[in-house]
């Protein structure tokens, strides 16, 4: 399966840090932010992944991740010169694929964690249907919001509504089906000047090809693109890793667990890593290997 990580934008909500670096390289506890969405895609079965970012972001992220060899995957990079919205970023990614096939798209500042998450994602998707994942939030005005009636019928999809009868936020994870290329065309920018993901999802809905899944209460999800969410995510990850011993957001661990790299390859990678909290976390989690 192909994957896309959208890691562009100015990162203005994290200014002034993002004045000198792409926000997806900012650490969330012991790992750079982009490790988390990359891990989610690997666990869901993506092996061919395109990362879309700014010119500066592509340079930094490529220095961090390379061509994906150490994770047993293929990474490509595409530049989005100006933040024109999620749908525009998806369009940029499409140019990296010679032949289109359905893609799993994730926003680079979204963190997901939960037992069996990768399997749940892969089992939920169907090539003929676009799929989105939702979760209840207390601040619907900050998200794309979907309204569903008691029969499960989609009533509306709105981008950051000032008032809403629904609090079901559309998370930053989208499986876009085989009819994406024809539906992504001719979408007008919103008042914000962006080609909104909600506009694309409305087209899937009008085409009777939009599937909605609810994240269970056991799944942790956050948009780490604000100062408060970034801090809260770091504290959550620290708590889980230190108390429970579970490693969150490690593409090395995900690559090993999914069979993309071998035990000896993982050990070799750890040996080459400089002393760091991340290396220590890997060694503790894989103490049976070393």
N, C-alpha and C positions, 0 to 999 in steps of 0.2 A: 504494500500500500504506500502511496505517496503522501507526504506531509508537507505542510507549509507553516513556518513560524513568521509572524508579522512583528518585526522589531524596529519599526521606523518611528517617526514622530520626533518632536522636540523635547519630550519629557518635561514640559513646563511645570507640571505639578510637583516636580522634585528639584526645581531651581533653588539654589544656584549650583548644586552638584552637577546637574546635567549641562551646565554651560561648557564644561570641559570634557565630558565623557557621555557616551550613550547610556541611557538608563538601564538597559538590559545587561550591562556589565557591572552594575552596582551589586555588592554582596547582599544576599538575603541569608542571614546567619553565616554559614561557612562556605557558601557557594555563590557564584555569580547568578544573577536573576535568570538568565537565559538557560541555565542548566535545568530549571524546573519544567518549562514547557517542552524542552528537548526530551527529557525523561518521560513525560507523558506520551509523547508521540512514539518513542521507542517501545514503551510498554504496550501501546495499542497496536503495534505491528508495522509501523512505518520504517522503511529502510532507505528510501530515496526522499530526501528532505531539502526543500528550498527555503532559505532564510532571506527575507526582504528587510532591508534597513536603509538608513541614510548612507551617503558616501563615507562619512566618518565612522558610522556604526558598522558597516560592512568590513572596513579595514580592521577595527578592533575585534569584532566577533570572529572574523576569519583567523586572526592571530591566536585567539583562544581555542577555537574548535578545529581549525584546519579543514581537511577534506572529509573528515568523519571516520577515517581509517581506525583510529583508536577505539571507536565505538562499534566498529563492524558495519558501518552504514556509509551512504554517499551523501555528502553535503554540497549544495550549490548555493551561490549567493547572487542576489539581484538588488539593484539600487532603485529606491523610490526617492527621487530628488526632493520632493516636497510632500508633506503629509496631507493627502487629499482623501483620506478615509480608508476604512478597512477594505471596502470593495475594490478600491483602486489598487491597494496593495495585493489583493488576490489576483487582479488582472496582470500586475507586474510579474507575479510568480508564474502565471500561466505561460509566459513567454519562455520559461526555462524548460518546458516539457515539449518534446517533439510530437508526441501523440497524447491527447488528453485521456485521462482516466480519473475517476473520482478521487478527491483529495480530502484529507483531514487537516483543517486549518486551526491553529491555536494562536492566541495573542501572546506576545512575548513577555507580558507582565502578569499573566494569569498563572496562579499556582493551584494545582489540584493534588489532593492526597486522600487515599482511602484504600482499604483492603480490596483486592481484585479489580482496581479501577481500570487497568489496561484491558483486561478480559471483558469487563462490562461495556467498555466503549466499542471494542471490536465486535461483540455479539449484538450490539444495538443497531449497527449500520447495515444498510442494504444499498447496492449500487443504483437502484432505481429511485431512491428517496433521499432527499436532503434530511439531515438530522441535526437538531440543536438540543442542548442540555440547559435546563433551567433550575433555578433555586430561589426560594423566597428571600427577600431582602427588606430591610426597614427603611431604605432610602431609594425608592423606585425612580426618583427624579434624576438619579446619577447613572441609570442604565437603560439599555434597550429593554422594553417591557412587553411581554406577551399576555394577552387576556384570553382565557379559555373558559367555556361554559361548563356546566355540570356534566355534559355528555362528552366532554373532551374536544369539542369543536373550537377551532381557533376563531376568536371574534375580532381581534385587532393585534397589530404589531406596531409599536410606537418607539421612537428614539427619544429617550430622556424626557418623558412627559412631565409638565409642571403639576398636573393632577392626573391621578389614575385610580381606577377601581381595582387594579391588580397590583400585586407586589412580586410577580414572577419575573425575575431578571433573566435575560438571555446571557448565559455565561460566554466567555471568550473561547469557545470550542465549537467548531462547526464542521460537519461532514457534508461536503457538497457533491451532489450526485452527477451522473453522466450528462445531464442536460445543462450543466453550468455554462458552457461556452455560449449557448444561444440566449440564456437568460441574463447574463451579466452585461449585455450590450444595452445601449440607449437608456441608461439610468442618469437622471439629472441630479446635479449637486443639490444639497439641502441649503437652508438659509445659512448654515454654518460654513458653507462652501465645500463640504465633504460629500463624497459618494457613500452614503450610509449603508451599513450591513443590513439594517432593517428594511431598506428599500429592496435589496436583493432577496431577502427572505420573503417579503411580500410577493415577489414574482414567483418564487417556488410555491408559496401557498396558493396563489391564483392558478397555478399549474397543477394543483392537487398532488404535489410531491414534497410536502414538508412534514416531517415526523418530529414530534416533541417528546423528549425524555426528561424525567425529573431526577435530579441528583438525590440520592438517598441521604438521610440525616447523618449517616456515617461518613459521608464524603466532605472533606474540607475544601473550600474554594474561596479564593480571594483575588482581587485585582490589586497587585502590589505597587501600583503606580502612584500612590500618595504617601506622604510621610507617615501618617498614622498606620495605614495598611502595611507598609513596608516594615515598620517597627513591630506591629502585631504578628506579622507572618514570621519574622525572625524569632520572636519569643515562642511562638507555637512550635516551630521546627526544632528549636533548642530543647524545649520541654519533651517532645516526643523522642528525639534522638538520645537524650541523656537519661531519661527515665525508662523508656521502653526498649531502647537499643535499635529501633527501626531507623533505617537510613532513608531520608526524604530527598528527592530531587537529584539523585546521582545518576547521570547517564552511564557511568562506568558500571555501577551495580545493575542498572536496567539491562545493559548490553550483555552482561554475564548471565543474568537470570533468564533472558530470552534466547540464549544460545548464540548470540552474535559474536561473542568473543569467548575464548576458552579460559580455563582456570590458569594455565601457564601464562597466557597473554595478560590476564588481569594482574597477576603477581608481578610480571615484568613492568607493567605500567606503574604499579604502586612503588616499586623499587626506584624507578626513575624520578618520582615526584619529590620535590624538596619537602623538608619538614614543614608541616602546616596542620591546622585544625582539620582540614578536609582529608588529608592523608591519614591523620589519626582516626577520623571517623570511619574511613574505609577499612583501616587495619582492625579496628575494634569489631566492626560488623563482619569482617571476613577473617576473624582470628583463627578459624579452623583451616584456613588456606595457607597461612604463612607461618 
